[in-house]
């Protein structure tokens, strides 16, 4: 299990480095697709992001191509 300090550090890295530059980070690691699980609540909303195109959708999940 992650310690509280480690969890805070990960959150800060995400907030300060990754979130601001998400497109750069996705390209850096050659991420081409994202999966959204519809069964569990999540703040992840790829349908609101300009470079995400839905390529598959059913009652369980949606797959988005990152353009």
Backbone as a printed PyTorch tensor [residue, N CA C, xyz], in Angstrom:
tensor([[[  0.8390,  -1.1740,   0.0000],
         [  0.0000,   0.0000,   0.0000],
         [  0.8910,   1.2470,   0.0000]],

        [[  0.4530,   2.2780,  -0.7040],
         [  1.2160,   3.5230,  -0.7640],
         [  1.1130,   4.2890,   0.5410]],

        [[  2.2250,   4.8750,   0.9300],
         [  2.1880,   5.7230,   2.1180],
         [  1.4910,   7.0370,   1.7570]],

        [[  1.0310,   7.7260,   2.7510],
         [  0.3630,   9.0090,   2.5340],
         [  1.3000,   9.9840,   1.8270]],

        [[  2.5460,  10.0490,   2.2420],
         [  3.5170,  10.9640,   1.6370],
         [  3.7270,  10.6370,   0.1670]],

        [[  3.8600,   9.3600,  -0.1460],
         [  4.0470,   8.9410,  -1.5370],
         [  2.8290,   9.3000,  -2.3710]],

        [[  1.6540,   9.1050,  -1.8350],
         [  0.4240,   9.4420,  -2.5320],
         [  0.3460,  10.9430,  -2.8010]],

        [[  0.6870,  11.7580,  -1.8290],
         [  0.6930,  13.2150,  -2.0060],
         [  1.7070,  13.6040,  -3.0740]],

        [[  2.8900,  12.9830,  -3.0530],
         [  3.9070,  13.2810,  -4.0580],
         [  3.4330,  12.9250,  -5.4620]],

        [[  2.7770,  11.7940,  -5.6150],
         [  2.2370,  11.4090,  -6.9120],
         [  1.1660,  12.3840,  -7.3870]],

        [[  0.2990,  12.7630,  -6.4740],
         [ -0.7460,  13.7290,  -6.8220],
         [ -0.1350,  15.0580,  -7.2550]],

        [[  0.8710,  15.5200,  -6.5220],
         [  1.5200,  16.7850,  -6.8700],
         [  2.2100,  16.7060,  -8.2230]],

        [[  2.8620,  15.5870,  -8.5040],
         [  3.5090,  15.4180,  -9.8080],
         [  2.4650,  15.4630, -10.9130]],

        [[  1.3530,  14.7740, -10.6970],
         [  0.2820,  14.8020, -11.6880],
         [ -0.2430,  16.2250, -11.8760]],

        [[ -0.5390,  16.9050, -10.7920],
         [ -1.1160,  18.2450, -10.8730],
         [ -0.1640,  19.2650, -11.4870]],

        [[  1.1100,  19.1580, -11.1450],
         [  2.0790,  20.1660, -11.5800],
         [  2.7490,  19.8640, -12.9120]],

        [[  2.9310,  18.5920, -13.2350],
         [  3.6890,  18.2390, -14.4360],
         [  2.8240,  17.6380, -15.5430]],

        [[  2.0700,  16.6400, -15.1960],
         [  1.3670,  15.8690, -16.2170],
         [  0.0940,  16.5510, -16.6930]],

        [[ -0.7540,  16.9670, -15.8000],
         [ -2.0530,  17.5230, -16.1720],
         [ -1.9140,  18.7240, -17.0930]],

        [[ -0.9460,  19.5720, -16.8230],
         [ -0.7460,  20.7760, -17.6280],
         [ -0.2570,  20.4540, -19.0320]],

        [[  0.4420,  19.3490, -19.1840],
         [  1.0580,  18.9800, -20.4550],
         [  0.6080,  17.5980, -20.9190]],

        [[ -0.6720,  17.3050, -20.7610],
         [ -1.1480,  15.9550, -21.0200],
         [ -0.8730,  15.5110, -22.4490]],

        [[ -1.0630,  16.3860, -23.4330],
         [ -0.8240,  15.9960, -24.8250],
         [  0.6390,  15.6370, -25.0510]],

        [[  1.5450,  16.4090, -24.4930],
         [  2.9770,  16.1270, -24.6120],
         [  3.3150,  14.8090, -23.9570]],

        [[  2.7550,  14.5470, -22.7810],
         [  3.0240,  13.3090, -22.0670],
         [  2.4920,  12.0940, -22.8350]],

        [[  1.3140,  12.2180, -23.4280],
         [  0.7500,  11.1100, -24.1970],
         [  1.6270,  10.7900, -25.4120]],

        [[  2.0910,  11.8210, -26.1010],
         [  2.9730,  11.6160, -27.2590],
         [  4.3150,  11.0400, -26.8280]],

        [[  4.8420,  11.5250, -25.7220],
         [  6.1360,  11.0620, -25.2180],
         [  6.1420,   9.5480, -25.0040]],

        [[  5.0410,   9.0140, -24.5180],
         [  4.9590,   7.5860, -24.2160],
         [  4.1770,   6.7980, -25.2750]],

        [[  3.9680,   7.4160, -26.4370],
         [  3.2850,   6.7620, -27.5690],
         [  1.9260,   6.1780, -27.1940]],

        [[  1.1570,   6.9220, -26.4460],
         [ -0.1930,   6.4940, -26.0890],
         [ -1.1170,   6.8650, -27.2410]],

        [[ -1.7690,   5.8690, -27.8220],
         [ -2.6270,   6.0970, -28.9810],
         [ -4.1070,   5.9330, -28.6850]],

        [[ -4.4240,   5.2060, -27.6040],
         [ -5.8160,   4.9500, -27.2640],
         [ -6.0300,   5.0940, -25.7600]],

        [[ -7.2640,   5.4390, -25.3940],
         [ -7.6540,   5.5010, -23.9830],
         [ -8.9630,   4.7230, -23.8320]],

        [[ -9.1080,   4.0500, -22.7040],
         [-10.3220,   3.2820, -22.4250],
         [-11.0430,   3.9100, -21.2400]],

        [[-12.3260,   4.1250, -21.3990],
         [-13.1750,   4.6650, -20.3340],
         [-14.1100,   3.5630, -19.8640]],

        [[-13.9590,   3.1360, -18.6220],
         [-14.8300,   2.1310, -18.0200],
         [-16.1100,   2.8250, -17.5730]],

        [[-17.2270,   2.3980, -18.1110],
         [-18.5030,   3.0480, -17.8030],
         [-19.1730,   2.5000, -16.5460]],

        [[-18.6630,   1.4040, -16.0120],
         [-19.2840,   0.7840, -14.8430],
         [-18.9140,   1.4820, -13.5360]],

        [[-17.8040,   2.2210, -13.5430],
         [-17.3270,   2.8580, -12.3220],
         [-17.2580,   4.3650, -12.4980]],

        [[-17.7150,   5.1330, -11.5190],
         [-17.6670,   6.5890, -11.6160],
         [-16.2160,   7.0740, -11.7160]],

        [[-16.0110,   8.0900, -12.5370],
         [-14.6650,   8.6050, -12.7470],
         [-14.7310,  10.0420, -13.2320]],

        [[-13.7240,  10.8150, -12.8990],
         [-13.6300,  12.1870, -13.3860],
         [-13.0430,  12.2340, -14.7940]],

        [[-12.5620,  11.1160, -15.3080],
         [-11.9790,  11.0370, -16.6450],
         [-13.0790,  11.2160, -17.6830]],

        [[-12.9980,  12.2980, -18.4660],
         [-14.0050,  12.6120, -19.4770],
         [-13.3560,  12.8190, -20.8410]],

        [[-12.9340,  11.7520, -21.5000],
         [-12.2790,  11.9050, -22.7970],
         [-13.1960,  12.5140, -23.8510]],

        [[-14.5100,  12.3790, -23.6780],
         [-15.4480,  12.9700, -24.6250],
         [-15.3770,  14.4920, -24.6360]],

        [[-14.7890,  15.0870, -23.6120],
         [-14.6630,  16.5460, -23.5460],
         [-13.3010,  17.0510, -24.0420]],

        [[-12.4040,  16.1340, -24.3420],
         [-11.0610,  16.5160, -24.7730],
         [-11.0060,  16.6280, -26.2940]],

        [[-10.3870,  17.6820, -26.8110],
         [-10.4350,  17.9490, -28.2520],
         [ -9.6990,  16.9330, -29.1240]],

        [[ -8.7140,  16.2410, -28.6160],
         [ -7.9250,  15.3340, -29.4390],
         [ -8.3100,  13.8620, -29.2470]],

        [[ -9.4710,  13.6100, -28.6620],
         [ -9.9410,  12.2370, -28.4420],
         [-11.1520,  11.9710, -29.3330]],

        [[-11.0850,  10.9070, -30.1090],
         [-12.1930,  10.5210, -30.9780],
         [-12.6790,   9.1390, -30.5610]],

        [[-13.9660,   9.0340, -30.2770],
         [-14.5200,   7.7410, -29.8650],
         [-14.5320,   6.7940, -31.0630]],

        [[-13.9550,   5.6010, -30.8900],
         [-13.9150,   4.6140, -31.9690],
         [-14.7130,   3.3530, -31.6200]],

        [[-15.0610,   3.1900, -30.3500],
         [-15.8750,   2.0570, -29.9310],
         [-16.6420,   2.4490, -28.6760]],

        [[-17.8730,   1.9270, -28.5830],
         [-18.7000,   2.2700, -27.4290],
         [-19.7260,   1.1600, -27.2110]],

        [[-19.8160,   0.6510, -25.9960],
         [-20.8920,  -0.2550, -25.6210],
         [-21.3050,   0.0500, -24.1950]],

        [[-22.1070,  -0.8130, -23.5850],
         [-22.6180,  -0.5060, -22.2460],
         [-21.5560,  -0.5780, -21.1560]],

        [[-20.4250,  -1.2280, -21.4350],
         [-19.3810,  -1.3910, -20.4250],
         [-18.2330,  -0.3930, -20.5210]],

        [[-17.8260,  -0.0780, -21.7330],
         [-16.6920,   0.8230, -21.8850],
         [-16.6950,   1.5070, -23.2510]],

        [[-15.8730,   2.5360, -23.3660],
         [-15.6690,   3.2400, -24.6270],
         [-14.1760,   3.3260, -24.8840]],

        [[-13.7980,   3.2500, -26.1520],
         [-12.4040,   3.3740, -26.5380],
         [-12.2720,   4.6420, -27.3770]],

        [[-11.2360,   5.4250, -27.0520],
         [-10.9780,   6.6780, -27.7480],
         [ -9.6070,   6.6380, -28.3920]],

        [[ -9.5420,   7.0580, -29.6490],
         [ -8.2620,   7.2190, -30.3310],
         [ -7.7750,   8.6290, -30.0390]],

        [[ -6.5050,   8.7260, -29.7240],
         [ -5.9060,  10.0320, -29.4440],
         [ -5.2720,  10.5190, -30.7260]],

        [[ -5.7920,  11.6140, -31.2560],
         [ -5.3270,  12.1580, -32.5350],
         [ -4.0970,  13.0280, -32.3680]]])
